[in-house]
Amino acid sequence: MYVEEDPHTFDTWFNLMVNNKLLVSIKGKETAEWFLKMMQCGSRTKETYTLVRKPSDTEDVSLDTIKAVRPW
């Protein structure tokens, strides 16, 4: 049985967070979920991995929410 994916999920960006810090942004829901699963399976530490949908270009982003990137 073939299930067609929602075409919007291929263009959606997700942020992969490690302990609430941005590791990488990934395009596409399936790719992001696969990457999250692989990170969780390969981890032997107590790191917390989460996916957060990135705001689209049409969504308003407040300047207060933008923070400078700091080294881990």
Sequence and secondary structure as in RCSB ss.txt:
>XXXX:A:sequence
MYVEEDPHTFDTWFNLMVNNKLLVSIKGKETAEWFLKMMQCGSRTKETYTLVRKPSDTEDVSLDTIKAVRPW
>XXXX:A:secstr
      GGGGS EEEEEETTEEEEEEESHHHHHHHHHHHHHH  S   EEEEE   TTS   GGG       
